[in-house]
Amino acid sequence: MSSKASSSAAAGKAELSRELAEKKQKLSRGKKEKKVSKGLAVLLQDVSENGKEGKHVVT
């Protein structure tokens, strides 16, 4: 293989791995956001339930 061919192959692999990494990041970010929103919903529910009873929730 010539040096040009090997360098372009390496560049192609780097590009693919970068794209994969970005996709994984987006996926994990999406999962985290879902967890956070679910956590917030639970917190808000707790606050509203405790608020009815006159309790203060410290987080």
VEXGU-362204 format. One record per residue: x, y, z of N, C-alpha, C in turn; residue in one letter; residue number from 0. Coordinates in Angstrom, 2 decimals, always signed. Layout:
BEGIN
R|X|Y|Z|X|Y|Z|X|Y|Z|A|NUM
...
***
This chain:
BEGIN
R|+0.83|-1.20|+0.00|+0.00|+0.00|+0.00|+0.87|+1.25|+0.00|M|0
R|+0.42|+2.25|-0.71|+1.16|+3.50|-0.71|+0.84|+4.27|+0.57|S|1
R|+1.65|+5.24|+0.90|+1.44|+6.00|+2.13|+0.14|+6.79|+2.07|S|2
R|-0.23|+7.25|+0.86|-1.48|+8.00|+0.73|-2.68|+7.12|+1.08|K|3
R|-2.68|+5.91|+0.56|-3.80|+5.00|+0.79|-3.93|+4.66|+2.27|A|4
R|-2.82|+4.39|+2.93|-2.88|+4.02|+4.34|-3.32|+5.20|+5.19|S|5
R|-2.90|+6.41|+4.85|-3.29|+7.57|+5.64|-4.78|+7.88|+5.45|S|6
R|-5.28|+7.68|+4.21|-6.71|+7.95|+4.00|-7.56|+6.89|+4.69|S|7
R|-7.05|+5.65|+4.74|-7.77|+4.59|+5.45|-7.81|+4.90|+6.93|A|8
R|-6.70|+5.39|+7.46|-6.65|+5.75|+8.88|-7.59|+6.92|+9.15|A|9
R|-7.63|+7.87|+8.23|-8.51|+9.02|+8.39|-9.97|+8.57|+8.37|A|10
R|-10.27|+7.63|+7.48|-11.63|+7.10|+7.40|-12.03|+6.40|+8.69|G|11
R|-11.11|+5.62|+9.26|-11.38|+4.94|+10.53|-11.58|+5.95|+11.65|K|12
R|-10.76|+6.98|+11.66|-10.86|+8.02|+12.69|-12.22|+8.71|+12.58|A|13
R|-12.63|+9.00|+11.35|-13.91|+9.66|+11.11|-15.06|+8.78|+11.61|E|14
R|-15.01|+7.50|+11.29|-16.04|+6.56|+11.73|-16.10|+6.47|+13.24|L|15
R|-14.94|+6.35|+13.87|-14.92|+6.22|+15.33|-15.43|+7.51|+15.98|S|16
R|-15.13|+8.65|+15.36|-15.61|+9.93|+15.88|-17.14|+9.98|+15.80|R|17
R|-17.68|+9.56|+14.65|-19.13|+9.53|+14.48|-19.78|+8.60|+15.49|E|18
R|-19.19|+7.44|+15.69|-19.71|+6.48|+16.68|-19.70|+7.09|+18.07|L|19
R|-18.60|+7.74|+18.42|-18.47|+8.36|+19.73|-19.56|+9.41|+19.93|A|20
R|-19.82|+10.22|+18.88|-20.85|+11.25|+18.97|-22.22|+10.63|+19.18|E|21
R|-22.49|+9.55|+18.43|-23.78|+8.88|+18.57|-23.95|+8.32|+19.97|K|22
R|-22.88|+7.71|+20.50|-22.94|+7.16|+21.86|-23.19|+8.27|+22.87|K|23
R|-22.51|+9.41|+22.67|-22.68|+10.54|+23.58|-24.13|+11.03|+23.56|Q|24
R|-24.69|+11.16|+22.35|-26.07|+11.62|+22.23|-27.02|+10.64|+22.92|K|25
R|-26.77|+9.35|+22.74|-27.60|+8.33|+23.37|-27.52|+8.43|+24.88|L|26
R|-26.31|+8.50|+25.41|-26.16|+8.55|+26.86|-26.73|+9.85|+27.40|S|27
R|-26.58|+10.95|+26.64|-27.13|+12.22|+27.07|-28.66|+12.12|+27.13|R|28
R|-29.24|+11.48|+26.14|-30.69|+11.30|+26.12|-31.16|+10.49|+27.31|G|29
R|-30.43|+9.44|+27.63|-30.78|+8.61|+28.79|-30.67|+9.42|+30.07|K|30
R|-29.62|+10.21|+30.19|-29.42|+11.03|+31.39|-30.56|+12.03|+31.53|K|31
R|-30.94|+12.68|+30.42|-32.01|+13.66|+30.48|-33.31|+13.01|+30.92|E|32
R|-33.57|+11.79|+30.42|-34.77|+11.08|+30.84|-34.73|+10.79|+32.33|K|33
R|-33.57|+10.33|+32.80|-33.42|+10.04|+34.23|-33.63|+11.30|+35.04|K|34
R|-33.05|+12.41|+34.60|-33.16|+13.68|+35.32|-34.61|+14.13|+35.36|V|35
R|-35.30|+14.07|+34.22|-36.68|+14.52|+34.19|-37.56|+13.62|+35.05|S|36
R|-37.26|+12.32|+35.04|-38.02|+11.39|+35.88|-37.75|+11.71|+37.34|K|37
R|-36.50|+11.98|+37.67|-36.12|+12.34|+39.03|-36.79|+13.62|+39.48|G|38
R|-36.85|+14.60|+38.57|-37.51|+15.87|+38.89|-38.99|+15.67|+39.13|L|39
R|-39.62|+14.83|+38.30|-41.04|+14.55|+38.46|-41.30|+13.94|+39.82|A|40
R|-40.45|+12.99|+40.22|-40.61|+12.35|+41.53|-40.40|+13.37|+42.64|V|41
R|-39.39|+14.22|+42.48|-39.12|+15.25|+43.49|-40.31|+16.19|+43.61|L|42
R|-40.83|+16.65|+42.48|-41.98|+17.55|+42.50|-43.17|+16.89|+43.16|L|43
R|-43.38|+15.62|+42.88|-44.47|+14.88|+43.49|-44.28|+14.82|+45.01|Q|44
R|-43.06|+14.51|+45.42|-42.76|+14.47|+46.85|-43.01|+15.83|+47.49|D|45
R|-42.54|+16.89|+46.83|-42.70|+18.24|+47.36|-44.18|+18.57|+47.49|V|46
R|-44.96|+18.26|+46.47|-46.39|+18.59|+46.52|-47.10|+17.78|+47.60|S|47
R|-46.74|+16.51|+47.74|-47.36|+15.67|+48.77|-46.97|+16.15|+50.16|E|48
R|-45.69|+16.46|+50.34|-45.22|+16.93|+51.63|-45.71|+18.34|+51.91|N|49
R|-45.89|+19.12|+50.85|-46.39|+20.48|+51.00|-47.80|+20.48|+51.55|G|50
R|-48.59|+19.52|+51.16|-49.97|+19.41|+51.64|-49.99|+19.15|+53.15|K|51
R|-48.98|+18.40|+53.59|-48.92|+18.05|+55.00|-48.16|+19.12|+55.80|E|52
R|-47.64|+20.12|+55.11|-46.93|+21.20|+55.79|-45.49|+20.87|+56.11|G|53
R|-44.93|+19.89|+55.42|-43.52|+19.54|+55.65|-42.64|+20.27|+54.64|K|54
R|-41.43|+20.56|+55.05|-40.48|+21.18|+54.13|-39.49|+20.13|+53.66|H|55
R|-39.32|+20.05|+52.34|-38.40|+19.07|+51.78|-37.07|+19.76|+51.50|V|56
R|-36.01|+19.23|+52.08|-34.68|+19.77|+51.83|-33.94|+18.79|+50.94|V|57
R|-33.50|+19.29|+49.78|-32.79|+18.40|+48.84|-31.34|+18.77|+48.80|T|58
***
